[in-house]
């Protein structure tokens, strides 16, 4: 029997076995973090059906009761933050400090939406008729398919799942394949907090195998996705053709602007943090810097010094500022960018190779 943790999909309150894949530690690729039971398309369909079956009872649950579950889940995450952050850092590569910060962000998100369940959920309007009451009330949409990325594996899921649950929707969640353990820890907190079976279902599987089931199933009313532009656009087309609501958060290119009167120490620190933390693997990463000519050379020298002196290494090791890229595919992507820049005549102030 393997001593490695095993993680599974969660459907209608039950853990589901599947074909086995290894969840690798990017800092030590020969050391798997866990064995993952991958969901099949049939399991994904069962997850949607479970969410649909649970929807009516959940939407009828008083909003403050829904909020109490979110609040309890937040408390459980907070209590377990150290252990969750260590697993998170081991499978995704963020430093322990970054992982702890993100777990804390997920806790805050759950607590915020727990509070929202105590707020008014509609409006009333004046009527010209004494016998008419005019009001608008927000209603849940139904089953929400939540598809999330690996670069923020607990904050972005919390950001999508918490409001969906708070307002009475049921959820089928497919996280990225690279961060299954972190995903299961969020699911466990919500389930242990008292979420009824079927209200939140977790599908651990490859997007190419289970993604279309979630996007196209007739019982799914809404799809929310964070990830790449090409995949997001493909999801948009498929979901809209089926008459579903769609919410997309896709990639971006983010310049920092450094003007002539800037505080250079502050500017260099903030640009470095934006560019290098999380190993630059986020849509909000600083991918360009526009610098006033008067500061150009000095700014470049200072930024290069930061790049050379910040410690790269094991995300759990003391003093590490930048952890590893999450996978070999990400490494090839970064090296490809460097090669294309070199071919176009670009120079490197620091680094430039693997």
C-alpha positions in Angstrom: 0.0 0.0 0.0 1.4 3.4 -1.0 2.1 5.9 1.8 1.4 8.8 -0.4 -1.9 10.7 0.1 -4.6 9.8 -2.3 -7.1 12.4 -3.5 -10.4 11.8 -5.3 -13.3 13.5 -6.8 -16.3 14.2 -4.6 -19.7 13.6 -6.0 -23.0 13.6 -4.0 -21.1 13.4 -0.7 -19.0 10.4 -1.8 -15.3 10.1 -2.8 -14.9 8.5 -6.2 -12.1 6.3 -7.4 -10.6 6.7 -10.9 -7.6 6.1 -13.0 -4.4 7.1 -11.1 -2.1 10.0 -11.9 0.8 11.4 -9.9 0.7 15.0 -8.5 4.4 16.1 -8.7 6.4 18.4 -6.5 7.9 21.0 -8.9 10.9 21.6 -6.6 11.6 17.9 -6.5 9.9 16.3 -9.5 11.0 12.8 -8.6 8.9 13.1 -5.3 5.2 12.8 -6.0 3.0 14.8 -3.5 0.0 12.5 -4.0 -1.8 10.0 -6.1 -4.8 11.4 -7.9 -7.9 9.5 -8.9 -8.9 11.1 -12.2 -12.6 11.5 -13.0 -14.1 10.1 -16.2 -16.7 11.9 -18.3 -19.3 9.6 -16.7 -18.2 10.8 -13.2 -18.5 14.4 -14.4 -22.0 13.8 -15.6 -22.9 12.3 -12.3 -21.5 15.4 -10.6 -23.8 17.7 -12.6 -26.8 15.5 -11.9 -26.0 15.5 -8.2 -25.8 19.3 -8.2 -29.1 19.5 -10.1 -30.8 17.2 -7.6 -29.5 19.2 -4.6 -30.3 22.7 -6.0 -34.0 23.1 -5.0 -33.4 22.2 -1.3 -30.3 24.4 -1.2 -32.0 27.5 -2.7 -34.8 27.1 -0.2 -32.3 27.0 2.7 -32.5 30.4 4.5 -29.6 32.6 3.4 -28.2 33.1 6.9 -28.0 29.3 7.3 -26.0 29.2 4.1 -23.8 31.9 5.4 -23.2 30.0 8.7 -21.8 27.1 6.7 -19.4 29.4 4.8 -18.3 31.0 8.1 -17.6 27.6 9.6 -15.6 26.6 6.5 -13.6 29.7 6.9 -12.8 28.9 10.5 -11.7 25.4 9.5 -9.4 26.7 6.8 -7.9 29.2 9.2 -7.3 26.5 11.8 -5.6 24.3 9.1 -3.8 27.1 7.3 -0.2 26.0 8.1 -0.7 22.4 6.9 -2.7 23.5 3.8 0.0 26.0 2.9 2.8 23.5 3.1 0.9 21.1 0.8 0.0 24.0 -1.5 3.7 25.1 -1.7 4.8 21.5 -2.3 2.5 20.9 -5.3 2.3 24.4 -6.9 5.7 25.9 -6.1 4.8 29.2 -4.4 6.8 30.0 -1.4 5.4 29.1 2.0 4.8 32.8 2.7 2.8 33.2 -0.5 0.9 30.1 0.1 -0.1 31.2 3.6 -1.1 34.5 2.3 -3.4 32.9 -0.3 -5.0 30.6 2.2 -5.7 33.7 4.3 -7.2 35.3 1.3 -9.6 32.3 0.8 -10.6 32.6 4.5 -11.4 36.3 4.1 -13.4 35.6 0.9 -15.5 32.9 2.7 -16.2 35.2 5.6 -17.1 38.1 3.3 -19.8 36.1 1.5 -21.0 34.7 4.8 -21.7 38.3 5.7 -23.4 39.0 2.4 -26.1 36.4 3.3 -27.3 38.8 6.0 -27.7 41.7 3.6 -30.8 42.6 1.6 -31.1 40.6 -1.6 -33.4 42.9 -3.5 -35.1 46.3 -3.8 -38.5 47.8 -3.5 -39.8 50.6 -5.8 -42.6 53.2 -5.5 -45.8 52.3 -7.3 -48.5 54.6 -8.9 -51.1 52.1 -7.6 -51.9 51.8 -4.0 -52.7 48.2 -4.4 -49.4 47.3 -6.2 -46.1 46.4 -4.5 -43.1 46.7 -6.9 -40.0 44.8 -5.9 -37.0 43.1 -7.5 -35.3 40.1 -5.9 -32.2 38.3 -6.9 -32.7 34.6 -7.6 -30.0 31.8 -7.9 -29.3 30.7 -11.5 -29.1 27.0 -10.8 -26.1 24.7 -11.3 -22.8 26.6 -11.7 -19.8 25.0 -13.4 -16.6 26.4 -11.8 -13.4 25.9 -13.7 -10.3 27.2 -12.0 -6.5 27.5 -12.6 -3.5 26.2 -10.8 -1.8 29.6 -10.2 -4.2 30.6 -7.4 -5.6 27.2 -6.5 -7.5 28.2 -3.3 -8.2 31.9 -3.6 -9.8 31.9 -7.0 -12.0 28.8 -6.3 -13.1 30.5 -3.0 -13.8 33.7 -5.0 -16.1 31.8 -7.4 -17.6 29.1 -5.1 -18.4 31.2 -2.1 -20.8 33.7 -3.8 -22.4 30.9 -5.8 -23.2 29.0 -2.6 -24.1 32.1 -0.6 -26.8 33.0 -3.2 -28.3 29.5 -3.3 -26.7 27.9 -6.3 -25.2 24.4 -6.4 -21.7 23.9 -7.9 -19.7 21.5 -9.9 -16.0 22.4 -9.6 -13.2 21.3 -11.8 -9.8 22.6 -10.6 -6.6 22.5 -12.6 -4.9 19.1 -12.8 -1.7 20.5 -11.2 -3.2 21.4 -7.8 -5.5 18.6 -6.7 -4.5 18.4 -3.0 -5.1 22.1 -2.4 -8.5 21.8 -4.1 -9.5 18.8 -1.9 -8.6 20.8 1.3 -11.0 23.6 0.3 -13.7 21.0 -0.5 -13.1 19.2 2.8 -13.6 22.4 4.8 -16.9 23.2 3.1 -18.2 19.6 3.4 -17.2 19.4 7.1 -18.8 22.7 7.8 -22.2 21.2 7.0 -22.7 21.7 3.3 -25.4 19.2 2.2 -24.4 16.4 -0.2 -24.5 17.3 -3.8 -24.4 21.1 -3.3 -20.7 21.2 -4.0 -19.1 18.5 -6.2 -15.4 18.2 -7.1 -14.3 16.7 -10.4 -10.6 16.0 -10.5 -9.9 15.3 -14.2 -8.2 16.5 -17.4 -10.0 19.4 -19.1 -9.8 17.6 -22.4 -11.8 14.7 -21.0 -14.3 16.3 -18.6 -14.4 20.0 -19.5 -17.0 19.7 -22.3 -19.3 17.7 -20.0 -19.5 20.6 -17.6 -19.7 23.3 -20.3 -22.4 21.6 -22.4 -24.5 19.6 -19.9 -28.2 20.7 -20.1 -28.5 21.0 -16.4 -25.6 23.5 -16.1 -27.0 27.1 -16.1 -23.8 29.1 -15.7 -20.1 28.6 -16.4 -17.3 30.6 -14.7 -13.8 30.1 -15.9 -10.4 31.6 -15.1 -7.5 30.6 -17.4 -6.0 31.2 -20.9 -7.6 33.3 -23.6 -7.9 30.4 -26.2 -9.6 28.0 -23.7 -11.8 30.8 -22.4 -13.0 31.8 -25.9 -13.7 28.1 -26.7 -15.8 27.7 -23.5 -17.6 31.0 -24.3 -18.7 29.7 -27.8 -19.9 26.3 -26.5 -21.7 27.7 -23.5 -23.4 30.5 -25.3 -24.6 28.2 -28.0 -26.3 26.2 -25.2 -27.9 29.4 -23.8 -25.8 29.4 -20.6 -24.5 32.4 -18.7 -20.8 32.8 -19.0 -18.2 34.6 -16.9 -14.6 34.7 -18.0 -11.4 36.0 -16.4 -8.6 35.6 -19.0 -4.9 36.6 -19.5 -3.5 40.1 -19.4 -0.4 42.0 -20.2 0.3 44.5 -17.4 2.8 47.4 -17.8 4.2 49.3 -14.8 5.0 52.9 -15.5 7.9 54.6 -13.8 7.9 58.4 -14.1 10.8 60.8 -13.7 9.8 61.8 -10.1 9.3 58.2 -8.9 10.8 56.9 -5.7 13.2 54.4 -7.3 13.6 52.2 -4.3 9.8 51.7 -4.1 9.4 51.4 -7.9 12.1 48.7 -8.2 10.7 46.7 -5.2 7.1 46.8 -6.5 8.0 46.0 -10.1 10.2 43.1 -8.9 7.4 41.8 -6.7 4.9 42.0 -9.5 7.2 40.3 -12.0 8.9 37.7 -9.9 6.7 36.5 -7.1 4.7 33.3 -7.9 7.6 32.9 -10.4 5.7 35.3 -12.6 3.0 32.8 -13.2 -0.1 35.0 -12.9 -2.2 37.1 -15.2 -1.5 40.1 -13.0 2.3 39.7 -13.3 4.3 42.8 -14.4 5.2 41.7 -17.9 6.4 45.2 -19.1 7.9 48.3 -17.6 7.7 51.7 -19.2 10.4 53.9 -17.7 11.2 57.6 -18.2 14.4 58.0 -20.2 16.1 59.9 -17.3 15.8 56.8 -15.0 16.1 54.1 -17.6 19.7 52.9 -17.0 19.6 53.2 -13.2 16.2 51.5 -13.0 17.5 48.6 -15.2 20.6 48.2 -13.1 18.7 48.1 -9.8 16.1 45.7 -11.2 18.8 43.4 -12.5 20.4 43.4 -9.0 17.2 42.3 -7.4 16.9 39.5 -10.0 20.4 38.3 -9.2 20.1 38.5 -5.4 16.6 37.2 -4.7 17.0 33.5 -3.7 15.4 30.9 -5.9 14.8 27.5 -4.5 12.7 25.1 -2.6 9.5 26.9 -1.6 9.6 25.5 1.9 13.2 26.5 2.5 13.9 29.5 4.7 14.9 32.5 2.7 13.5 31.4 -0.6 11.9 34.4 -2.4 11.0 32.7 -5.7 9.9 29.0 -6.0 10.1 26.8 -9.0 7.9 27.0 -12.1 4.9 24.7 -11.7 5.8 22.2 -14.4 8.1 21.2 -17.2 5.5 22.7 -19.7 5.8 26.0 -17.9 9.6 25.8 -18.1 9.5 25.2 -21.8 7.1 28.1 -22.3 9.5 30.5 -20.4 12.5 29.3 -22.3 10.6 29.7 -25.5 10.0 33.4 -24.6 13.7 33.9 -23.9 14.7 32.3 -27.2 12.2 34.4 -29.2 13.5 37.5 -27.5 17.1 36.6 -28.2 16.3 35.9 -31.8 14.7 39.3 -32.1 17.9 40.9 -30.8 17.0 41.4 -27.2 19.7 41.5 -24.5 19.5 40.3 -20.9 20.3 42.3 -17.8 20.3 39.2 -15.7 19.6 35.5 -16.4 18.5 34.6 -19.9 18.9 30.8 -19.6 17.7 27.7 -17.8 
